[in-house]
């Protein structure tokens, strides 16, 4: 598996930044995980939109899905011109319902709702989900190719079920939006490192960065817990 960081800011993009968006590739398969502001432009550095078949939205906050609202227009036009024959498969929570309804546009997306019972098999990938704690229905997601595992926390506060879900993962991409002393429905960089350590993850990458914080601040805080701290940066590539 190959992971490319398309966007790592939240809840809004900083200068020249983009919100949550990650391209996971496995052989000829590519899956877009989250589609926040600026992600569709960056996705096209690597693939034509006509090749986009699978999107997973971990939750329906705008910094994780706002570019879906422009993608729907692109796909609609391409379908009418005959460039795209089938709707894009979109896996996302069933709520908030009003946001979900925005995605039901001229049949451009084939939407399937995710929950903890859903198990997807796409190409060589087995994909499972775990509910985490956030103001709206939100799911961590795990990709397993039979040899390696990649887990993305999505947005959450500290919860024990995320520790068990991420256990022994080869790459753990984790929300670390906050720094010590800050309050909000997110993990701090230190908590992300603590979860990674408790779960025996082989590599931690902290993401969902507040644009006003310096990367060095995240590194300093997480490094108090583990030595190998990685901060998600645009177009960084990780081989899993």
N, C-alpha and C positions, 0 to 999 in steps of 0.2 A: 504494500500500500504506500501511496505517496500523498502527503498532505501539503497543500499550498495555502498560506494565509492570504486571503483576499482583503479582509477588513477585520480590525481588532479593537475598534473604539466603541464606546457606549457611555451614555445613552445617545450621544450625538457624535458626528465625525469632527475631528479637529482639522486644522489646516492641511489640505492635501490628503486627508484621511478617508476612511470608510468604516462603516459599522460592521457588525458581526457577519462574517461570510467566509466559508472554508471549502476549498475544493479537494475532495478525496478521489484519487484515481487508483484503479486496480486493473492492470492490463488495459483492455479497451473500454472499460467502464469508467464513467465519471459521475460523481454524486455531488451536488451542491448542498452544503449544510448551512442553513440560514442565508438570508438574502436581504441584509440591511442596506441602508443608504450608501450608494456608490459601488455596490458589489457587482451589479450586472456589467458595468463598464469594465471593471477589472477582470471579470470572468472571461470576457472576449479577448483578452490577451492570450488565452490558452486554448479556447474552443469557440467555434461558431455557435450561435444560439440555436441553430438547427440541430446541433448534436446534444442539446440539453434534454435529457430524458427523465431524470430523477432529482427531486428537490425534497429535502427534509427541513421543516421549520420546527425548531425546538419549542417555540412558543410564539404567540401572536402580538408581541409588543413591536412597535414600529421600527426600533433599531435592529430588529431581527428579521423583519419581513417587508419593509416599506418599498423596496425595489420590486417586489412582486406586483405592485400596482402600476408600474411602468412596463414591466415584462409582459403583463397581460395584453397590453396594446401591441407590443412587438409581435407576440405569438399570433394574435388575432390577424394582423396584417399578413404575416407569413403564411398562415393557413389559407387565407383567402387568395393569395397569390400562388398557392400550391407548393411553397418551399417546405412547409411542415405538414405532414400527413396525419399525425396523431397528437392528441393533447399531452402535455407534460404531466407525469405522475408526481403528485404533491402529497406528502405525508405530513400532517400537522394536527395539533389538538383541535377539539371540537368547540372550543370556546376561547375568547369571547365571541359569541355568535355573530354580532354585528360586524366584527372584523372578518370573520370567516366568510360572510356573505359577500364582502368586497372581492373575494377571489373567484366567486362564481360568475364569470364573465364570458359569455359567448362560447362556452364549452372549451376554453383554451387549456384549462387544468382539469385533470382527473384526480379528484381529492379523496384521500382515504384518511380517516381520523386515527390518530395513534393513542394507545394506552399501554399499560404494562403487560397486557396479554398479547400484544401484537409482536409477531416474529416475522421479519422480512428475509427473503432469500433473493438477492440480486447478484447475478454473476456468481463469483466465488465468495461473496460477502454474506454473512449471517448478521442481521441487525436486530438489536433488542433495545428496549426503552425502560427507563426507571423514572417515576415521578419524583420531582424535587420540590423545594419550598420557595415559592415566588408568588407575587400578588395575583398572577393569572396561571392557568394550567400550563405547567412547564415540565419538560422531560429531558433528562440526560439520555445520551444515546451511545451505544457500544457497537463497534464494527469488529467482526472476527472473521479472518480469512482462513482459519484452521491452523494457523501457525502463530499469528501475531494479533494483538488486540489494540484498538484505539478507542478511547473513551473521551467524550466531550461532556462536560458538566452542565452546559447551558448556564442560565442565571439562577442563583440559589443562595440561601444562607447555609450555614453548617448543618448537615444532617447525616445521621449514621448510615442511612441506606445508600448514600452516595459513596461512602467509604467502601462498603461491601461491593457495590456495583463496579467500582474502579479497581478492585483488588487485582494486583499483579499485571495491570495493563502495561503494554510496552510504551505507549504514549498517552499521557493524560493532559488534555487541553482543558484548563480550568478557569472559570470566572475568578478574577482577583481584583475587581473594580476598586475596592476601597483600601485605605491604609488604616493602621491602628488608630482607634479613637473616632473614626468616622462611622456613622450609622446609615443603614439603608438595607434594602432587600438583596444584598450581595455579599459575597465573601470578601475578606481582606486578603491581601497578598500572603500574609502570614498563615491565615486559615487554609488557603489553597495549598501551601507547602505542608501544613500539618496533615491535611487529608492525603496528599500524595505520599507522605512518609508512612502514615498509618496503613495505607492500602498497599504499600510496597510497590508503588509504581516505578517503572524503570526510568522514565523521563517525564518531567513536568514542564508544560508550557503555560504561562499565565496570560490570559487574554481579557477582553472586555475592559480595556483601559480607559480611565477618565482622562480626556485630552489635556487637562490642566496639570496632571501629575507628570513629573519627569520619570523616565524609565528607570533611572538610577534609584529612585525612591522605592519602586517595586522590588528591584533586585536586592537592595539593602535589607528590606523587611523580610522577604522570603528566605534570604541567605542565612538568617538567624536560625532557621529550622533545617534546611538541607543545603548541600554545597552546589549541586548542579541546577541552577535556576535559569530558565529560558523565558524570555518575554516575547510574545507574538509581535512580529513586525511585518509590514506589508511585503508580500512576495517571498517571505521565508519559506523554505521547503524542508520538510521532514520526511525521511524514509523510515517506514515502520516495518 
